[in-house]
């Protein structure tokens, strides 16, 4: 009888049985764009980057064609390059190649890491959404992904939540594998600490920054404080 992954519950204290890896870099912030933006968004992003360290920015725009996305992307990509922030394209290997992006993030229906590597070359960062699945994460690693993303960890309005992840998957992953992992889904400065403690290498955030009443710079500063504890 085949056993479903959901039946193989992780022990929340799994990672406690092993020595912690102090060589792993500190957790970093990974910004994801709102699902719709205007040309003025580049100024909003600049304000966010003024708030504190950001490792990567993912352009995730829905409902318009690649030509329109490419036009919006140009000043954003330049800003990211000027600020030493990795510029990642969501979903589209073709658009990532067209823009000369630093990376591409693939959902489970957007192609695989092997295809992306063949098209984009050895230096481009490839991320893969793995939901709450250890099996998908290991497959992504074997296919040559540069990072895996787990989530959603909390309720979110940015996109429909079909898969719920438990923080224990971060501890399991970082205990056994060197490949970085990203935590995503409903993360705010107030609920980030357990994910950092569990071992997330990156926190992927969107609405908590762009919709913050205090503004994007203050939100990024609050995340930096939460990450540093």
ABEGO torsion letter per residue (X at the ends): XBBBAAABBBBAAAAAABBBBAABBBBBBBBBBBABBBAAAAAAAAAAAAAEBBABBBBBBBGBBAAAAAAAAAAAAAAAAAAGBBBBBBGBAAAAAAAGBABBBBBAAAEBAAAAAAAAEAABBBBBBAEABAAAAAAAAAAGBABBBBOBABBBAABBBABBBBAAAAAAAAAABABBBBBBGGBBAAAAAAAAAAGBABBBBBAAAAABAAEAAAAAAAAAAAAAX
